[in-house]
Every structure is written in C-alpha cells, then in structure tokens.
Amino acid sequence: MQSSKLTHTLSFRLDIHTGSGDDLQIGCLEARRIRNETNRLDRAGWDWNDIKSTVVDNANHVKNTSQLIVDKALGEIETYHDNHPF
C-alpha cells in the first residue's frame, strides 16, 4: 500500500515592510533557480517524478513552495509539448 503525502499551502499577503527587502530578492532568485533546474532535468530526459523529488529536496525554499514551483514548471512544459509535437 502506498502512502500519500498531503501538503497544505497557506495563502497570505506578503508584508515587505518587515524584515529586509533582500529576503524577497533571495526568494525570487531561488524560485528562478528551481524553475531552471526543472527545465534542465527535463531536457536531460529525467522522469518527472524524479525531477520533482530531486529539485524539491535540493531547494532552499519551504518544501510546499518548492513543490508548487516544480508543479507549475512541469505543467508549462507539458503544455508546451502538447502544442509543439515533435
């Protein structure tokens, strides 16, 4: 029997008046790195399940945020492949 993991995502407004603006910049750069790594592994022929687990495990974001970024990237890649058959 397989166990499934359920991830809950909290939605809230980002208050950039607290803390450092650098934190937001670092978060944006990490999100871009996650997206680029997902694309790179897809082009290298990796299985999508392996891509997700590898990229999420190596990310410096909160796990559920990383999962959402990878899911979004894979969805966009799938749409691209559906609309550009080889």
C-alpha positions, 0 to 999 in steps of 0.5 A, a space after each residue: 500500500 502506498 502512502 500519500 503525502 498531503 501538503 497544505 499551502 497557506 495563502 497570505 499577503 506578503 508584508 515587505 515592510 518587515 524584515 529586509 527587502 533582500 529576503 524577497 530578492 533571495 526568494 525570487 532568485 531561488 524560485 528562478 533557480 528551481 524553475 531552471 533546474 526543472 527545465 534542465 532535468 527535463 531536457 536531460 530526459 529525467 522522469 518527472 517524478 524524479 525531477 520533482 523529488 530531486 529539485 524539491 529536496 535540493 531547494 532552499 525554499 519551504 518544501 510546499 513552495 518548492 513543490 508548487 514551483 516544480 508543479 507549475 514548471 512541469 505543467 508549462 512544459 507539458 503544455 508546451 509539448 502538447 502544442 509543439 509535437 515533435 
